[in-house]
Every structure is written in C-alpha cells, then in structure tokens.
Amino acid sequence: MIRTVRPLLSALALVLTLPASADIARLPTASPVPGGVALVPVPTSQASLKGRPVMVVSAKGTRYAEHAPWLAVVGIDLSTEPGTLALNAGTQTISFEVKDKQYREQRLTIKNKRHVNPEKRDMERIGRERKEMLTALGNWRDDNAPVTRFELPARGPFSSPFGLKRFFNDQPRAPHSGLDIAAPKGAPITAPAPGVVTAAGDYFFNGRNVVLDHGHGLVTMYSHLDRIDVSVGDRVKTGDSLGTIGNSGRVTGPHLHWTVSLNNVRVDPMLFIDPPAK
C-alpha cells in the first residue's frame, strides 16, 4: 500500500497492489521486504531515500504509466524493520510499506580460524578493505541508461541463497549478503550487464574480488575468484569476461559469491534475473 504525506496522483495505492505483468518484465521483481526491491510510482525523475539518491526510470510502457510518469526502483536494507519508509520526490514525500520476511539459518565450518576470529594484525587490513568496498558499492553515476535486469554471471547451482542468517564455527555473523553459485575452479565469470570496473584486487574475506558499477546506484560484486581478467577503469559489456571461479578468501569450496547493491544496500540478486533462469 502507498500513502502520501502530501497529495499524490490518484489511485497510487491501488496500482502498487497490481501483480507484475509482461509490460514490466524488464524491471526487477517487486519484493518490498528487507533485502528486496520496491517499485514506487513518483511524479519526478529524481528521488531519494534517507538522503541517498535512488534509481528512477520512466514508467512509460508499464502498468504504472497512467498514474505516474516515473518509477523509483528502491533497494531495501536487510536490517529494515517491517513498517513504513518514505521517499522524497521533488516537493512530495511518498511512503511505502515494507513487509516482513524471515530468512533461514546456515551453519558453516571454516578451517582458517583467522577468517572467523581475525588476529590483531589482520584488523587494519580488514578496516581498510571494508572502507574501499563500501565506497565502491555506494558509488553513484548517471551518465548511462539505467540497468534493471541481469544475465547470470556464472553457470551452476545456487548453493547459498541471499539473506541466510549465518553462523561460522557456531559463531553468529552478518547475514549472507549475496547469492552463491557453485561451479568448478576455473569456470568463467562474465559481466551480467554493461558497467565500469571500480575495484579489483585480493581481499582478506572476499579473496580475489571485482566490483562493477552499472550506474544509477546499481553495483555488483564478484568474490572468491581464482583469476581476475579486468582492471579498474575498464568498461565491460554484457558477456565480457571478469575472471574465473575460485576459492580465495573465506570459503568452504570453489564458488562465486555474487552481490547486488542498489542505492548502497545489498539486495537479492534473484530479483534481477529473468524467470526462466531461476
């Protein structure tokens, strides 16, 4: 349901309850839950959430078009409590509801104890790398058309879904912020959409890692690679090689950890994949 603090366009609340259809197939799947994506009709081409800009696309050709000219594509942080969030769009404040979602638990045994309880000598490196990753994941550029759907970056079973409540060696850790795709070491990883490489290197937890900026607050990250085939500043097209599957960093075996960040919050990558790929 949509509520407006100031009057908005008529029937806005009703239109948000309509099911997805073929006319919006290229948008992410609407899932207004923690770690999900909300599609919110707005009257302007710019909008923000908690002071951060959010992606806004044309509503033309969608079921929303007769009610609003624009559509905000909003990432919802995993830590968000069910309730109301408010978007700022021009002179209007537009509220939308976040529903509850419960994620399963996952317990893993990590052989490298430093990857569970880092030593003092590791902490400076971890802090530096965390700052670099947060900067890359929170980047904003709008010199390109918005990207709203992805191809899969690797082929293999989905071994760990997004949002799992994780325990390493029975110790609670942050929820799983990406999608794990299991594949043999050396299997290819390709760009799921056009973008610019904004980080590439070897990190304490992520191992060999690449960050790809798709513009308008949509950023993807590829972790635990065996080989990296790109450099910072490279512009890649859909299908270009990013590297190969590996088991570097904190892992239990070869796989790709694929992160999708939207307006600087981590969201479920499955919402950006065409249904046949699921």
C-alpha positions in Angstrom: 0.0 0.0 0.0 1.1 3.6 -0.7 0.3 6.5 1.5 1.3 10.1 0.7 2.2 12.6 3.3 1.2 15.2 0.7 -1.4 14.6 -2.0 -0.1 12.5 -4.9 -1.6 11.2 -8.0 -5.0 9.4 -7.7 -5.1 5.6 -7.4 -1.4 5.3 -6.5 -2.1 2.9 -3.6 -4.2 0.7 -5.8 -1.7 0.4 -8.6 1.1 -0.8 -6.3 -1.0 -3.8 -5.4 -1.4 -5.0 -9.0 0.6 -8.1 -9.9 3.6 -8.0 -12.2 2.9 -8.5 -15.9 4.7 -8.8 -19.2 4.8 -5.0 -19.6 7.2 -4.6 -16.7 9.2 -7.8 -17.4 12.5 -5.9 -17.7 12.2 -4.3 -14.2 13.4 -6.1 -11.1 10.8 -8.3 -9.5 8.9 -6.2 -6.9 9.5 -7.5 -3.4 9.1 -4.9 -0.7 10.8 -6.8 2.1 14.1 -6.5 3.9 16.7 -7.2 1.3 14.2 -6.7 -1.5 13.2 -4.1 -4.1 10.2 -1.8 -4.1 8.8 -0.2 -7.2 7.3 3.1 -6.2 5.5 5.4 -8.7 6.8 9.0 -8.3 6.0 12.3 -10.0 9.6 13.4 -10.7 12.7 11.9 -12.3 14.7 12.2 -9.1 14.0 10.7 -5.7 15.9 9.8 -2.5 15.7 7.6 0.5 17.3 8.6 3.8 19.3 11.2 1.9 20.6 8.8 -0.7 19.5 9.0 -4.4 17.6 6.1 -5.7 17.2 4.8 -9.3 14.3 6.3 -11.2 13.1 5.0 -14.5 10.4 6.0 -17.0 7.0 4.4 -16.2 6.2 4.6 -20.0 5.0 1.2 -21.2 4.3 -0.1 -17.7 1.1 -0.6 -15.8 2.1 2.4 -13.7 2.2 4.9 -16.5 -1.3 6.3 -16.3 -0.8 7.1 -12.6 2.7 8.5 -12.5 5.3 9.3 -15.2 8.3 7.9 -13.2 9.0 4.8 -11.2 11.5 4.6 -8.3 13.4 1.3 -8.1 14.4 1.2 -4.4 16.6 -1.2 -2.6 15.6 -2.1 1.0 18.3 -2.8 3.6 18.3 -6.3 5.2 18.2 -4.7 8.6 15.0 -2.7 7.9 12.1 -3.5 10.2 8.6 -4.1 8.7 6.7 -0.8 8.5 6.8 2.4 6.5 9.7 4.0 4.5 9.4 7.5 3.0 10.8 8.6 -0.3 11.5 12.3 -1.1 10.5 13.1 -4.7 10.6 16.7 -5.6 8.2 18.5 -3.2 6.4 15.4 -2.2 7.0 12.7 0.4 5.8 9.3 -0.6 5.5 6.4 1.8 5.5 2.7 1.1 5.2 -0.3 3.2 7.9 -2.9 3.9 6.6 -6.4 4.7 8.2 -8.9 7.0 10.4 -11.8 5.7 12.1 -14.5 7.6 15.4 -15.9 6.3 16.7 -19.4 7.1 19.9 -20.2 9.1 23.1 -21.6 7.7 26.0 -23.0 9.7 29.4 -23.4 8.1 32.7 -24.7 9.3 35.7 -22.6 8.3 39.1 -24.2 8.6 41.1 -21.0 8.6 40.4 -19.7 12.2 41.6 -16.2 11.3 38.7 -15.9 8.8 36.3 -16.4 11.8 38.3 -14.5 14.5 40.8 -12.3 12.8 44.0 -11.5 14.7 45.1 -8.0 15.6 47.5 -7.9 12.6 44.5 -8.6 10.3 42.2 -5.8 11.6 44.0 -2.9 9.9 43.8 -4.6 6.6 40.1 -5.6 7.1 39.2 -2.0 8.0 40.9 -0.5 5.0 39.3 -3.0 2.6 35.9 -2.6 4.2 36.1 1.2 3.6 37.2 0.6 0.0 34.3 -1.9 -0.6 31.7 0.4 0.9 32.9 3.3 -1.2 32.7 1.2 -4.4 29.3 -0.3 -3.5 27.9 3.1 -2.7 29.1 4.8 -5.9 26.6 6.9 -7.9 26.9 7.8 -11.6 24.1 8.6 -14.0 25.9 9.0 -17.4 24.2 5.9 -18.9 20.7 4.4 -19.3 19.6 2.6 -16.1 20.2 -1.2 -16.0 17.3 -3.1 -14.5 17.9 -6.8 -15.4 20.9 -9.1 -15.4 22.1 -12.2 -17.2 23.6 -14.8 -14.8 27.4 -14.2 -14.3 28.2 -17.9 -13.9 26.6 -21.2 -14.5 25.9 -23.7 -11.7 23.5 -24.5 -8.9 22.6 -21.8 -6.4 24.3 -23.2 -3.3 23.5 -20.5 -0.8 20.6 -18.0 -1.3 20.6 -14.4 -0.3 19.7 -13.4 3.3 20.7 -16.5 5.2 21.4 -16.0 8.9 24.9 -17.2 9.1 27.0 -18.9 11.8 30.7 -19.6 11.2 32.0 -22.3 13.6 28.8 -21.8 15.6 29.5 -18.0 15.9 26.8 -15.6 14.6 27.9 -13.4 11.7 26.3 -10.9 9.4 23.5 -12.3 7.1 24.5 -13.6 3.7 24.5 -10.5 1.5 24.7 -12.2 -1.9 23.9 -15.3 -3.9 26.4 -18.2 -4.1 26.8 -20.0 -7.4 28.7 -23.3 -7.2 31.0 -24.2 -10.1 34.4 -25.8 -10.6 37.5 -23.8 -10.1 38.4 -22.1 -13.4 34.8 -21.8 -14.7 34.1 -18.5 -16.4 32.6 -15.4 -14.7 31.1 -12.9 -17.1 29.5 -9.4 -16.8 25.8 -9.7 -16.4 25.2 -6.2 -17.9 27.3 -3.3 -19.1 29.4 -1.5 -16.4 32.6 0.1 -15.3 35.1 -1.7 -13.0 35.6 0.3 -9.9 37.6 -2.1 -7.7 39.7 -5.2 -8.4 42.1 -6.9 -6.1 42.8 -9.5 -3.4 40.9 -9.0 -0.1 41.0 -10.7 3.3 37.5 -12.1 3.4 36.4 -11.7 -0.3 39.6 -13.1 -1.8 40.1 -12.0 -5.4 37.3 -9.6 -5.9 35.8 -7.4 -8.6 33.3 -4.6 -8.3 31.2 -3.5 -11.3 29.3 -0.2 -11.4 26.2 -0.3 -13.7 25.1 3.3 -12.9 22.2 4.9 -11.1 23.2 3.3 -7.8 23.2 -0.3 -9.1 26.6 -2.0 -8.3 27.6 -5.7 -8.4 30.5 -7.5 -6.8 32.1 -10.9 -7.6 34.1 -12.6 -4.8 36.4 -15.6 -4.3 37.8 -15.6 -7.8 40.7 -17.7 -9.0 41.7 -15.2 -11.7 40.8 -11.6 -12.4 40.6 -10.6 -16.1 39.8 -6.9 -15.7 41.3 -3.7 -14.2 39.9 -0.7 -12.5 38.5 1.7 -15.1 37.7 -0.9 -17.7 34.3 -0.6 -19.4 32.7 -4.0 -20.0 29.8 -5.2 -22.0 27.3 -8.0 -21.2 29.1 -11.3 -21.5 32.7 -9.9 -21.2 35.0 -12.0 -19.0 35.5 -10.8 -15.5 37.6 -13.8 -14.3 37.2 -17.3 -13.2 35.6 -19.2 -10.3 37.9 -19.9 -7.4 38.1 -20.5 -3.7 40.2 -17.5 -2.5 39.3 -15.7 0.8 36.8 -17.0 3.3 35.2 -20.1 1.6 34.4 -23.7 2.1 34.9 -24.6 -1.6 35.0 -23.1 -5.1 32.1 -20.8 -5.9 31.1 -17.3 -6.9 29.6 -15.0 -4.3 27.6 -12.5 -6.3 26.5 -9.3 -4.6 23.9 -6.8 -5.9 23.8 -3.4 -4.3 21.1 -0.9 -5.0 21.2 2.6 -3.5 24.0 1.3 -1.3 22.1 -1.5 0.3 22.5 -5.2 -0.5 19.5 -6.8 -2.2 18.6 -10.3 -3.5 20.2 -10.9 -6.9 17.4 -13.2 -7.9 15.1 -10.2 -8.2 17.1 -9.1 -11.3 17.2 -12.4 -13.1 14.6 -13.4 -15.8 12.2 -16.1 -14.5 13.5 -18.8 -16.9 16.9 -18.5 -15.3 15.5 -19.2 -11.8 
